[in-house]
Amino acid sequence: MRSDSEVYIVGSGMTALGKFPDRPLRAMTAMAVDKALADSGLDNPSMIEAAWFSNTRQALLEGQNGIRGEVALRHSGITGIPITNVENACASGSTGFANALAYLNAGMGDVALVVGAEKMFFPDNRDGMFRAFRGSTDVLEFDSQIAALLSLADGMPIPDGIEPAAERSVFMDIYAAFARYHMARYGTTPHQIAAVAAKNHHHSTMNPDAQYQFDMSVEQVLADKPVSWPFTRAMCAPISDGAAAMVLCTGAALKRFNADRAVRVAGCALVSATDRSPDDLDNHVGRRAALKAYEQAGVGPDAMSVAEVHDATAFAEILQVENLGFCARGDGGEMATSGATALGGRIPVNPSGGLLSKGHPVGATGIIQLHELVTQLRGEAGSRQVAEARWAIAENGGGFLGYEEAATAVTILGGA
C-alpha cells in the first residue's frame, strides 16, 4: 500500500558519459532533463514546481560563477519556479537530491526536478582541470591538511623505482594514502584493489552510457600506467562530461504518473566530516551516513540487492562496502576477490561500471548513481540486471576534510 507521505522517483534520465569538448553544459543538461521528463510522462515542464541544479566546475572553468541552474534549465523550459544551485564537491548531486526530498517531505510542493551536470574536459586548460580539485579541500590549510592525510601512508612505504604520474588530481594522492593505511592495518593488497577495477571494467561493457566499455583483467590493471602508488590508471576514475536528471513526486501526486514504474525513496542521509582520529573508522563519515539511512529505511545491509558506491578509486569501493556493512572492517579487499560484489554475487556493487569505468562528471555523479539503481529496481538494466532487485543503496562522497570525505550521502531506494 502506497502512502501519501512517501516520495517517489517517477522519471529518470542521463546522457552518455565521456569527453565532449564541443558539447556545451546547457546542451547536456537539456538532454538529461528531456529524458527524465519523457520518462515521467510529463508533457509540460510547467508541472515542475521546484528544481535543484548541481554543478562544481563552471565557476572556475567557464566563468559562470552564479545562476548556473537558471541559465542551464531555461533551455529546457524550466523557468519561473524556485531553482536552487547546489555545490558540495563530488556529493553535489546527492545533496541536491536530499534537498528536493526535504522540500517534498515538508509539504512545500508535490513535484520536483533534480539535475546534476558537469563539463570537466577542457583540452586547452588542462592545468585548470586538475587545479579545480584543490577547491574541494580547505584551501587556506591545504598544505597542512594534505601533509596530515599523506602521513597515513607512513606504515606502507612506496616501493623503490615507482614514480607517480606527472599529471594527476591531488585526490589520487589522498586516496592512495588511505589505501596504504588500509594495507598496513588490514593486509589489503594491490591485487585486491585491482580486482575491484577489473570487475567494474567488466560491468561497464554492459552499460551503453559508460565512458569506458572494455574488459580488463587484474593483471592488465596492475600493469597499467602508475598514477599514485598503489594505484594505476585503471584504478582511478577518469575526467568526464555528462548530466543526469530526476523527477520526484509525493505520494499525493503519484496518481499523475505511472505508479507501476515509480521507485520509492526509503531513506536519504547527508552528513559531514568530523574531527575523528584516523584510527576511528567506525565513525567514518560514510559509516555514519549508512547507519542513518538504514534507520530511516527500517532495514539493514542484509536486505540490499544492489549498490552503487563512490569508487573515485578502486580502493574507495573496498572502504565503502565496509562502511555500508556488507562485510567486517578490513574484509573489503577479500570481498572483492571472492566475487561477492560482482554481478551474480551476493551483493553486486557498481553494476553500472562505477565511477572507474562509467565515468565521474563530479556534480552529476550522485544522480547518475541513483539513475542506475532506478533502472535496476525497474528491471530495465538489460544484461547487467541484478536478479530480483528489491532494495538498492547508493553512497556518494565529496571533498576532503580531516581524515575523510567532507560530505557523504547514503540513499536507499525500493522496498515497496
C-alpha positions as CSV (number, residue, x, y, z in Angstrom):
1,M,0.0,0.0,0.0
2,R,1.4,3.4,-1.0
3,S,1.4,6.2,1.5
4,D,0.7,9.8,0.6
5,S,3.6,10.8,3.0
6,E,6.2,9.0,0.9
7,V,8.3,10.3,-2.0
8,Y,8.9,8.6,-5.3
9,I,11.2,8.8,-8.3
10,V,8.9,8.9,-11.3
11,G,11.3,10.0,-14.1
12,S,15.0,9.5,-14.6
13,G,17.4,10.1,-17.5
14,M,21.1,10.6,-18.2
15,T,23.4,11.4,-21.1
16,A,26.2,9.1,-22.2
17,L,29.4,10.0,-20.4
18,G,32.7,10.8,-21.9
19,K,34.9,13.7,-23.1
20,F,32.9,16.0,-25.3
21,P,34.9,19.3,-25.9
22,D,32.3,20.6,-28.3
23,R,29.2,19.8,-26.2
24,P,28.1,22.8,-24.0
25,L,26.9,22.1,-20.5
26,R,23.5,23.5,-21.3
27,A,23.1,21.0,-24.1
28,M,23.9,18.1,-21.9
29,T,21.6,19.5,-19.2
30,A,18.7,19.7,-21.8
31,M,19.4,16.1,-23.0
32,A,19.1,14.7,-19.4
33,V,16.1,16.8,-18.5
34,D,14.2,15.9,-21.6
35,K,14.9,12.2,-21.0
36,A,13.7,12.5,-17.3
37,L,10.6,14.4,-18.3
38,A,9.7,11.9,-21.0
39,D,10.4,9.0,-18.7
40,S,8.0,10.5,-16.1
41,G,5.3,11.1,-18.8
42,L,5.2,14.9,-18.2
43,D,4.4,16.6,-21.5
44,N,4.8,20.1,-20.0
45,P,7.7,21.3,-17.9
46,S,5.4,23.8,-16.2
47,M,4.3,20.9,-14.0
48,I,7.7,21.0,-12.2
49,E,7.2,23.1,-9.1
50,A,10.9,23.5,-8.0
51,A,14.3,22.4,-9.2
52,W,17.8,21.8,-7.8
53,F,20.8,22.1,-10.1
54,S,24.2,20.6,-9.0
55,N,27.5,21.6,-10.6
56,T,31.1,22.2,-9.3
57,R,33.2,23.3,-12.3
58,Q,31.5,26.1,-14.2
59,A,32.7,28.9,-12.0
60,L,36.4,28.1,-12.4
61,L,36.5,26.6,-15.9
62,E,33.8,28.6,-17.7
63,G,33.4,31.7,-15.6
64,Q,29.7,31.0,-14.8
65,N,30.0,32.0,-11.1
66,G,26.3,32.3,-10.3
67,I,22.8,31.4,-11.5
68,R,24.1,28.2,-13.2
69,G,20.8,26.4,-12.9
70,E,18.7,29.3,-14.0
71,V,21.0,29.6,-17.1
72,A,21.1,25.9,-18.0
73,L,17.5,25.0,-17.2
74,R,15.8,27.8,-19.2
75,H,16.8,25.9,-22.4
76,S,14.5,23.1,-21.2
77,G,11.6,25.4,-20.5
78,I,12.2,25.3,-16.7
79,T,11.6,28.9,-15.8
80,G,9.6,30.9,-13.2
81,I,10.0,28.4,-10.4
82,P,12.4,28.3,-7.4
83,I,15.8,27.0,-8.7
84,T,18.4,26.2,-6.1
85,N,22.0,25.9,-7.1
86,V,24.0,23.2,-5.3
87,E,27.7,22.7,-4.8
88,N,29.0,20.1,-2.4
89,A,32.1,18.7,-4.3
90,C,31.5,15.1,-5.6
91,A,28.5,14.8,-3.4
92,S,26.7,17.7,-5.1
93,G,24.2,15.6,-7.0
94,S,23.1,13.6,-4.0
95,T,23.0,16.8,-1.9
96,G,20.5,18.3,-4.4
97,F,18.5,15.1,-4.2
98,A,18.4,15.3,-0.4
99,N,17.2,18.9,-0.5
100,A,14.5,18.1,-3.1
101,L,13.4,15.2,-0.8
102,A,13.2,17.6,2.2
103,Y,11.2,20.1,0.2
104,L,8.6,17.4,-0.8
105,N,8.5,15.9,2.7
106,A,7.9,19.3,4.2
107,G,4.8,19.7,2.1
108,M,6.2,22.7,0.1
109,G,5.2,21.1,-3.2
110,D,4.4,17.9,-4.9
111,V,6.7,17.6,-8.0
112,A,10.4,18.5,-8.1
113,L,13.3,18.2,-10.5
114,V,16.9,17.4,-9.6
115,V,19.7,17.8,-12.1
116,G,23.4,17.2,-12.0
117,A,25.5,18.4,-14.9
118,E,29.3,18.8,-15.3
119,K,31.7,19.7,-18.0
120,M,35.2,18.7,-16.8
121,F,37.2,18.2,-20.0
122,F,38.9,21.3,-21.4
123,P,41.8,20.2,-23.5
124,D,43.1,23.8,-23.7
125,N,43.0,24.2,-20.0
126,R,44.4,21.0,-18.5
127,D,46.1,22.8,-15.6
128,G,42.7,24.2,-14.6
129,M,41.1,20.8,-14.9
130,F,43.3,19.4,-12.2
131,R,43.6,22.6,-10.2
132,A,39.8,22.5,-9.7
133,F,40.1,19.5,-7.4
134,R,42.1,21.6,-4.8
135,G,39.0,23.7,-4.2
136,S,37.3,20.7,-2.6
137,T,39.7,20.9,0.4
138,D,40.4,23.7,2.9
139,V,42.4,25.9,0.6
140,L,43.7,28.1,3.4
141,E,45.1,25.0,5.2
142,F,45.8,23.0,2.1
143,D,49.5,22.1,2.8
144,S,49.0,21.1,6.4
145,Q,45.8,19.1,5.6
146,I,47.5,17.2,2.7
147,A,50.6,16.5,4.9
148,A,48.3,15.0,7.6
149,L,46.5,12.9,5.1
150,L,49.6,11.7,3.4
151,S,51.1,10.8,6.8
152,L,48.5,8.0,7.0
153,A,50.6,6.1,4.5
154,D,53.8,6.1,6.6
155,G,53.4,2.5,7.5
156,M,53.4,1.3,3.9
157,P,56.3,2.9,2.0
158,I,56.2,3.2,-1.8
159,P,58.4,0.5,-3.4
160,D,61.6,1.7,-5.0
161,G,61.5,2.7,-8.6
162,I,57.8,3.7,-8.8
163,E,57.2,7.3,-9.8
164,P,53.8,9.0,-9.7
165,A,52.2,10.4,-12.8
166,A,53.3,13.9,-13.6
167,E,49.6,15.0,-14.3
168,R,47.1,13.8,-11.7
169,S,44.4,15.0,-9.3
170,V,45.6,15.7,-5.7
171,F,42.7,13.4,-4.7
172,M,44.5,10.4,-6.2
173,D,47.3,11.1,-3.7
174,I,44.8,11.3,-0.8
175,Y,43.0,8.1,-1.8
176,A,46.4,6.4,-2.2
177,A,47.3,7.4,1.3
178,F,44.0,5.9,2.6
179,A,44.7,2.7,0.6
180,R,48.3,2.3,2.0
181,Y,46.9,2.9,5.6
182,H,44.4,0.1,5.0
183,M,47.1,-2.1,3.5
184,A,49.3,-1.6,6.6
185,R,46.4,-2.1,9.1
186,Y,44.4,-4.9,7.5
187,G,46.7,-6.6,4.9
188,T,44.8,-5.3,1.9
189,T,46.8,-5.9,-1.3
190,P,47.2,-4.2,-4.7
191,H,45.8,-7.4,-6.3
192,Q,42.6,-6.9,-4.3
193,I,42.3,-3.3,-5.3
194,A,42.9,-4.3,-9.0
195,A,40.1,-6.9,-8.6
196,V,37.7,-4.1,-8.0
197,A,38.8,-2.2,-11.1
198,A,38.7,-5.4,-13.2
199,K,35.1,-6.1,-12.0
200,N,33.9,-2.6,-12.7
201,H,35.5,-2.6,-16.2
202,H,33.7,-5.8,-17.0
203,H,30.4,-4.4,-15.7
204,S,30.8,-1.3,-17.9
205,T,30.8,-3.5,-21.1
206,M,27.1,-3.9,-20.4
207,N,26.4,-0.2,-20.0
208,P,25.9,1.7,-23.2
209,D,26.2,5.0,-21.4
210,A,29.6,4.3,-19.9
211,Q,32.6,6.2,-20.8
212,Y,34.8,3.1,-21.0
213,Q,33.3,-0.1,-22.3
214,F,36.1,-2.7,-22.4
215,D,37.3,-5.5,-20.2
216,M,40.5,-5.5,-18.2
217,S,42.0,-8.4,-16.3
218,V,43.5,-8.0,-12.9
219,E,46.9,-8.4,-14.5
220,Q,46.2,-5.7,-17.0
221,V,45.0,-3.3,-14.3
222,L,48.2,-3.9,-12.3
223,A,50.3,-3.3,-15.4
224,D,48.7,-0.1,-16.4
225,K,50.5,3.3,-16.0
226,P,51.2,4.2,-12.4
227,V,49.3,7.2,-11.0
228,S,50.0,7.3,-7.3
229,W,51.1,4.0,-5.7
230,P,49.4,1.6,-5.3
231,F,47.1,3.0,-8.0
232,T,47.5,2.6,-11.7
233,R,45.4,4.5,-14.2
234,A,42.8,1.7,-14.5
235,M,42.2,2.1,-10.7
236,C,41.3,5.8,-11.0
237,A,38.1,7.4,-12.3
238,P,38.5,9.5,-15.5
239,I,37.8,13.1,-16.3
240,S,34.2,13.1,-17.6
241,D,31.5,15.2,-19.1
242,G,27.8,14.4,-18.6
243,A,24.4,15.1,-17.0
244,A,21.5,13.3,-15.3
245,A,18.1,14.4,-14.1
246,M,15.2,13.0,-12.0
247,V,11.6,13.9,-11.4
248,L,10.4,13.3,-7.8
249,C,6.8,13.4,-6.5
250,T,4.9,13.0,-3.3
251,G,2.6,10.1,-2.7
252,A,-0.3,12.5,-3.1
253,A,0.8,13.4,-6.6
254,L,1.6,9.8,-7.7
255,K,-1.7,9.4,-9.5
256,R,-0.5,11.8,-12.1
257,F,2.2,9.4,-13.1
258,N,2.7,5.7,-14.0
259,A,2.8,4.3,-10.5
260,D,3.9,0.9,-11.8
261,R,7.3,2.3,-12.7
262,A,7.7,4.6,-9.6
263,V,10.5,3.9,-7.2
264,R,10.1,4.7,-3.6
265,V,12.8,6.7,-1.7
266,A,13.2,4.8,1.6
267,G,15.9,6.8,3.2
268,C,18.5,9.5,2.5
269,A,21.1,10.7,5.0
270,L,23.5,13.5,4.3
271,V,26.3,14.1,6.8
272,S,29.6,16.0,7.0
273,A,33.1,15.3,8.3
274,T,34.0,15.3,12.0
275,D,37.4,15.7,13.7
276,R,37.6,12.0,14.5
277,S,41.0,10.3,14.8
278,P,42.3,8.4,11.7
279,D,42.0,5.1,13.6
280,D,38.3,5.6,14.5
281,L,36.9,4.1,11.3
282,D,33.7,3.1,13.0
283,N,32.8,6.8,13.0
284,H,33.9,7.4,9.4
285,V,31.6,9.8,7.6
286,G,30.5,7.0,5.2
287,R,29.6,4.7,8.1
288,R,27.6,7.4,9.9
289,A,25.6,8.2,6.8
290,A,24.9,4.5,6.2
291,L,23.6,3.9,9.7
292,K,21.3,6.9,9.5
293,A,19.9,5.8,6.1
294,Y,19.3,2.2,7.3
295,E,17.5,3.6,10.3
296,Q,15.3,5.7,8.1
297,A,14.5,2.8,5.8
298,G,13.9,0.4,8.6
299,V,16.2,-2.2,7.1
300,G,19.9,-3.2,7.3
301,P,22.7,-4.1,4.9
302,D,21.5,-7.7,4.5
303,A,18.3,-6.5,2.8
304,M,20.2,-4.7,0.0
305,S,20.0,-6.3,-3.5
306,V,22.4,-3.9,-5.3
307,A,24.7,-1.0,-4.5
308,E,26.4,1.9,-6.3
309,V,29.3,3.4,-4.3
310,H,31.7,6.2,-4.9
311,D,34.7,4.4,-6.4
312,A,36.7,7.5,-7.4
313,T,39.5,5.0,-7.0
314,A,39.2,1.2,-6.8
315,F,40.2,1.3,-3.2
316,A,37.3,3.6,-2.3
317,E,34.9,0.7,-3.2
318,I,36.7,-1.5,-0.7
319,L,36.4,1.1,2.1
320,Q,32.7,1.8,1.3
321,V,31.5,-1.8,1.2
322,E,32.9,-1.9,4.8
323,N,31.2,1.3,5.7
324,L,27.9,0.1,4.3
325,G,28.2,-3.1,6.5
326,F,28.4,-5.6,3.7
327,C,31.5,-7.1,5.4
328,A,33.5,-6.7,8.5
329,R,36.1,-3.8,8.8
330,G,39.2,-4.9,6.9
331,D,37.5,-7.6,4.8
332,G,36.6,-5.4,1.8
333,G,39.5,-6.5,-0.3
334,E,38.8,-10.2,0.3
335,M,35.1,-9.5,-0.6
336,A,36.2,-8.1,-4.0
337,T,38.4,-11.2,-4.9
338,S,35.7,-13.6,-3.7
339,G,33.2,-12.5,-6.4
340,A,30.6,-11.4,-3.9
341,T,30.4,-7.9,-5.3
342,A,30.2,-8.9,-9.0
343,L,27.1,-9.5,-11.0
344,G,25.7,-12.8,-9.8
345,G,27.4,-12.4,-6.5
346,R,25.9,-11.9,-3.0
347,I,25.6,-8.1,-3.3
348,P,26.5,-6.7,-6.7
349,V,28.4,-3.4,-6.4
350,N,28.6,-0.8,-9.2
351,P,26.9,-2.9,-11.9
352,S,27.0,0.3,-13.9
353,G,30.8,0.1,-14.1
354,G,31.1,2.6,-11.3
355,L,33.0,5.9,-11.5
356,L,36.0,3.9,-12.6
357,S,34.5,2.9,-15.9
358,K,31.1,4.6,-16.3
359,G,32.7,7.9,-15.6
360,H,32.7,10.6,-13.0
361,P,31.3,14.0,-14.0
362,V,31.6,15.3,-10.5
363,G,28.4,17.3,-9.9
364,A,26.3,14.8,-11.7
365,T,27.6,11.6,-10.2
366,G,25.2,11.3,-7.3
367,I,22.2,11.5,-9.7
368,I,23.8,9.1,-12.1
369,Q,24.3,6.5,-9.3
370,L,20.6,6.8,-8.4
371,H,19.6,6.5,-12.1
372,E,21.4,3.2,-12.2
373,L,19.5,2.0,-9.1
374,V,16.2,3.1,-10.5
375,T,16.9,1.2,-13.7
376,Q,17.8,-1.9,-11.6
377,L,14.7,-1.7,-9.5
378,R,12.5,-1.3,-12.5
379,G,14.1,-4.5,-14.0
380,E,15.3,-2.5,-17.1
381,A,19.1,-2.9,-16.9
382,G,19.4,-5.5,-19.6
383,S,22.5,-7.7,-19.5
384,R,23.7,-6.1,-16.2
385,Q,20.3,-6.6,-14.5
386,V,20.6,-7.8,-10.9
387,A,18.1,-10.7,-10.4
388,E,15.1,-9.9,-8.3
389,A,16.4,-6.5,-7.2
390,R,14.1,-5.1,-4.5
391,W,16.3,-2.8,-2.3
392,A,19.1,-0.6,-3.6
393,I,21.6,1.7,-1.9
394,A,24.0,4.5,-3.1
395,E,26.9,6.1,-1.3
396,N,28.2,9.4,-2.7
397,G,31.1,11.3,-1.0
398,G,32.7,14.6,-1.8
399,G,35.7,16.7,-0.9
400,F,38.1,16.0,2.0
401,L,38.4,17.5,5.5
402,G,40.3,16.0,8.3
403,Y,40.7,12.2,7.6
404,E,37.7,11.6,5.5
405,E,35.3,13.0,2.9
406,A,33.9,16.4,3.7
407,A,30.3,15.3,2.8
408,T,28.7,11.9,2.2
409,A,25.1,11.0,1.3
410,V,23.7,7.5,1.5
411,T,20.4,6.9,-0.2
412,I,18.2,3.8,-0.1
413,L,15.5,3.1,-2.7
414,G,12.8,0.5,-3.1
415,G,11.2,-2.0,-0.7
416,A,7.6,-1.1,-1.6
